[in-house]
Amino acid sequence: MKFIELTLKNHTILHGYDARNQEIIEEVEVENASKKLVAVDRILSVSEKFILIKYAYDRIIYWEYMEDYDTIKKILM
């Protein structure tokens, strides 16, 4: 399994859907960013500000990352 190191900060957790098919989300704001190793096969998409990562139990998290978009793109290509 291949990993990349990212500096991640604030994030939005999608826990699933309620009985009315509305997203159950949790907004998390942290004071300081932290470095994390992320398994490349868990990455679903990358935008200029967020990286979407899949976790257990079908949860997905939109992480705000601190690196440059082009740098992340080069690493993943």
PyMOL commands that place a pseudoatom at each C-alpha (Angstrom):
pseudoatom trace, name=CA, resn=MET, resi=1, chain=A, elem=C, hetatm=0, pos=[0.000, 0.000, 0.000]
pseudoatom trace, name=CA, resn=LYS, resi=2, chain=A, elem=C, hetatm=0, pos=[1.347, 3.416, -0.987]
pseudoatom trace, name=CA, resn=PHE, resi=3, chain=A, elem=C, hetatm=0, pos=[1.112, 6.404, 1.379]
pseudoatom trace, name=CA, resn=ILE, resi=4, chain=A, elem=C, hetatm=0, pos=[1.647, 10.141, 1.017]
pseudoatom trace, name=CA, resn=GLU, resi=5, chain=A, elem=C, hetatm=0, pos=[2.328, 12.617, 3.798]
pseudoatom trace, name=CA, resn=LEU, resi=6, chain=A, elem=C, hetatm=0, pos=[-0.069, 15.562, 3.956]
pseudoatom trace, name=CA, resn=THR, resi=7, chain=A, elem=C, hetatm=0, pos=[-0.535, 18.480, 6.315]
pseudoatom trace, name=CA, resn=LEU, resi=8, chain=A, elem=C, hetatm=0, pos=[-4.252, 18.479, 7.159]
pseudoatom trace, name=CA, resn=LYS, resi=9, chain=A, elem=C, hetatm=0, pos=[-6.352, 20.889, 9.154]
pseudoatom trace, name=CA, resn=ASN, resi=10, chain=A, elem=C, hetatm=0, pos=[-10.103, 21.584, 9.290]
pseudoatom trace, name=CA, resn=HIS, resi=11, chain=A, elem=C, hetatm=0, pos=[-12.414, 18.918, 7.941]
pseudoatom trace, name=CA, resn=THR, resi=12, chain=A, elem=C, hetatm=0, pos=[-16.007, 17.925, 7.291]
pseudoatom trace, name=CA, resn=ILE, resi=13, chain=A, elem=C, hetatm=0, pos=[-17.083, 14.367, 8.110]
pseudoatom trace, name=CA, resn=LEU, resi=14, chain=A, elem=C, hetatm=0, pos=[-19.956, 12.825, 6.162]
pseudoatom trace, name=CA, resn=HIS, resi=15, chain=A, elem=C, hetatm=0, pos=[-21.369, 10.141, 8.497]
pseudoatom trace, name=CA, resn=GLY, resi=16, chain=A, elem=C, hetatm=0, pos=[-24.090, 8.974, 6.114]
pseudoatom trace, name=CA, resn=TYR, resi=17, chain=A, elem=C, hetatm=0, pos=[-27.726, 9.851, 5.541]
pseudoatom trace, name=CA, resn=ASP, resi=18, chain=A, elem=C, hetatm=0, pos=[-30.768, 10.142, 7.784]
pseudoatom trace, name=CA, resn=ALA, resi=19, chain=A, elem=C, hetatm=0, pos=[-34.256, 8.713, 7.195]
pseudoatom trace, name=CA, resn=ARG, resi=20, chain=A, elem=C, hetatm=0, pos=[-35.088, 11.694, 4.926]
pseudoatom trace, name=CA, resn=ASN, resi=21, chain=A, elem=C, hetatm=0, pos=[-31.942, 11.073, 2.843]
pseudoatom trace, name=CA, resn=GLN, resi=22, chain=A, elem=C, hetatm=0, pos=[-30.285, 14.217, 4.225]
pseudoatom trace, name=CA, resn=GLU, resi=23, chain=A, elem=C, hetatm=0, pos=[-26.529, 14.160, 4.811]
pseudoatom trace, name=CA, resn=ILE, resi=24, chain=A, elem=C, hetatm=0, pos=[-25.370, 13.756, 8.401]
pseudoatom trace, name=CA, resn=ILE, resi=25, chain=A, elem=C, hetatm=0, pos=[-22.289, 15.976, 8.572]
pseudoatom trace, name=CA, resn=GLU, resi=26, chain=A, elem=C, hetatm=0, pos=[-19.938, 17.122, 11.294]
pseudoatom trace, name=CA, resn=GLU, resi=27, chain=A, elem=C, hetatm=0, pos=[-17.788, 20.241, 10.849]
pseudoatom trace, name=CA, resn=VAL, resi=28, chain=A, elem=C, hetatm=0, pos=[-14.458, 20.072, 12.693]
pseudoatom trace, name=CA, resn=GLU, resi=29, chain=A, elem=C, hetatm=0, pos=[-12.194, 23.101, 13.131]
pseudoatom trace, name=CA, resn=VAL, resi=30, chain=A, elem=C, hetatm=0, pos=[-8.798, 22.686, 14.748]
pseudoatom trace, name=CA, resn=GLU, resi=31, chain=A, elem=C, hetatm=0, pos=[-6.303, 25.265, 15.897]
pseudoatom trace, name=CA, resn=ASN, resi=32, chain=A, elem=C, hetatm=0, pos=[-3.228, 23.725, 14.283]
pseudoatom trace, name=CA, resn=ALA, resi=33, chain=A, elem=C, hetatm=0, pos=[-2.652, 21.632, 11.186]
pseudoatom trace, name=CA, resn=SER, resi=34, chain=A, elem=C, hetatm=0, pos=[-0.970, 18.249, 11.608]
pseudoatom trace, name=CA, resn=LYS, resi=35, chain=A, elem=C, hetatm=0, pos=[0.950, 15.892, 9.361]
pseudoatom trace, name=CA, resn=LYS, resi=36, chain=A, elem=C, hetatm=0, pos=[-0.722, 12.591, 8.471]
pseudoatom trace, name=CA, resn=LEU, resi=37, chain=A, elem=C, hetatm=0, pos=[0.180, 9.616, 6.314]
pseudoatom trace, name=CA, resn=VAL, resi=38, chain=A, elem=C, hetatm=0, pos=[-2.715, 8.908, 3.957]
pseudoatom trace, name=CA, resn=ALA, resi=39, chain=A, elem=C, hetatm=0, pos=[-3.165, 5.676, 2.009]
pseudoatom trace, name=CA, resn=VAL, resi=40, chain=A, elem=C, hetatm=0, pos=[-3.344, 6.640, -1.655]
pseudoatom trace, name=CA, resn=ASP, resi=41, chain=A, elem=C, hetatm=0, pos=[-6.073, 4.064, -2.373]
pseudoatom trace, name=CA, resn=ARG, resi=42, chain=A, elem=C, hetatm=0, pos=[-8.397, 5.866, 0.095]
pseudoatom trace, name=CA, resn=ILE, resi=43, chain=A, elem=C, hetatm=0, pos=[-8.202, 9.186, -1.781]
pseudoatom trace, name=CA, resn=LEU, resi=44, chain=A, elem=C, hetatm=0, pos=[-11.359, 9.800, -3.813]
pseudoatom trace, name=CA, resn=SER, resi=45, chain=A, elem=C, hetatm=0, pos=[-10.609, 13.259, -5.207]
pseudoatom trace, name=CA, resn=VAL, resi=46, chain=A, elem=C, hetatm=0, pos=[-8.492, 16.378, -4.807]
pseudoatom trace, name=CA, resn=SER, resi=47, chain=A, elem=C, hetatm=0, pos=[-9.533, 19.985, -5.393]
pseudoatom trace, name=CA, resn=GLU, resi=48, chain=A, elem=C, hetatm=0, pos=[-7.501, 23.155, -4.944]
pseudoatom trace, name=CA, resn=LYS, resi=49, chain=A, elem=C, hetatm=0, pos=[-8.450, 23.327, -1.266]
pseudoatom trace, name=CA, resn=PHE, resi=50, chain=A, elem=C, hetatm=0, pos=[-9.784, 19.922, -0.169]
pseudoatom trace, name=CA, resn=ILE, resi=51, chain=A, elem=C, hetatm=0, pos=[-8.874, 16.264, -0.415]
pseudoatom trace, name=CA, resn=LEU, resi=52, chain=A, elem=C, hetatm=0, pos=[-11.683, 13.727, -0.120]
pseudoatom trace, name=CA, resn=ILE, resi=53, chain=A, elem=C, hetatm=0, pos=[-10.703, 10.568, 1.774]
pseudoatom trace, name=CA, resn=LYS, resi=54, chain=A, elem=C, hetatm=0, pos=[-12.759, 7.428, 2.416]
pseudoatom trace, name=CA, resn=TYR, resi=55, chain=A, elem=C, hetatm=0, pos=[-12.640, 5.788, 5.857]
pseudoatom trace, name=CA, resn=ALA, resi=56, chain=A, elem=C, hetatm=0, pos=[-14.221, 2.724, 7.465]
pseudoatom trace, name=CA, resn=TYR, resi=57, chain=A, elem=C, hetatm=0, pos=[-17.983, 2.420, 7.807]
pseudoatom trace, name=CA, resn=ASP, resi=58, chain=A, elem=C, hetatm=0, pos=[-18.519, 4.322, 4.533]
pseudoatom trace, name=CA, resn=ARG, resi=59, chain=A, elem=C, hetatm=0, pos=[-17.531, 7.635, 6.094]
pseudoatom trace, name=CA, resn=ILE, resi=60, chain=A, elem=C, hetatm=0, pos=[-15.830, 10.182, 3.918]
pseudoatom trace, name=CA, resn=ILE, resi=61, chain=A, elem=C, hetatm=0, pos=[-13.958, 13.242, 5.086]
pseudoatom trace, name=CA, resn=TYR, resi=62, chain=A, elem=C, hetatm=0, pos=[-13.266, 16.469, 3.227]
pseudoatom trace, name=CA, resn=TRP, resi=63, chain=A, elem=C, hetatm=0, pos=[-9.889, 17.590, 4.607]
pseudoatom trace, name=CA, resn=GLU, resi=64, chain=A, elem=C, hetatm=0, pos=[-8.426, 21.047, 4.136]
pseudoatom trace, name=CA, resn=TYR, resi=65, chain=A, elem=C, hetatm=0, pos=[-4.798, 20.476, 3.169]
pseudoatom trace, name=CA, resn=MET, resi=66, chain=A, elem=C, hetatm=0, pos=[-1.922, 22.923, 3.418]
pseudoatom trace, name=CA, resn=GLU, resi=67, chain=A, elem=C, hetatm=0, pos=[0.283, 21.769, 0.526]
pseudoatom trace, name=CA, resn=ASP, resi=68, chain=A, elem=C, hetatm=0, pos=[0.158, 23.251, -2.953]
pseudoatom trace, name=CA, resn=TYR, resi=69, chain=A, elem=C, hetatm=0, pos=[-2.385, 21.633, -5.333]
pseudoatom trace, name=CA, resn=ASP, resi=70, chain=A, elem=C, hetatm=0, pos=[0.207, 21.104, -8.100]
pseudoatom trace, name=CA, resn=THR, resi=71, chain=A, elem=C, hetatm=0, pos=[2.534, 19.363, -5.641]
pseudoatom trace, name=CA, resn=ILE, resi=72, chain=A, elem=C, hetatm=0, pos=[-0.220, 16.938, -4.575]
pseudoatom trace, name=CA, resn=LYS, resi=73, chain=A, elem=C, hetatm=0, pos=[-1.118, 16.352, -8.211]
pseudoatom trace, name=CA, resn=LYS, resi=74, chain=A, elem=C, hetatm=0, pos=[2.483, 15.480, -9.128]
pseudoatom trace, name=CA, resn=ILE, resi=75, chain=A, elem=C, hetatm=0, pos=[2.807, 13.083, -6.190]
pseudoatom trace, name=CA, resn=LEU, resi=76, chain=A, elem=C, hetatm=0, pos=[-0.380, 11.240, -7.156]
pseudoatom trace, name=CA, resn=MET, resi=77, chain=A, elem=C, hetatm=0, pos=[0.407, 11.054, -10.885]
for i in range(1, 77): cmd.bond("trace and resi %d" % i, "trace and resi %d" % (i + 1))
show_as sticks, trace
zoom trace
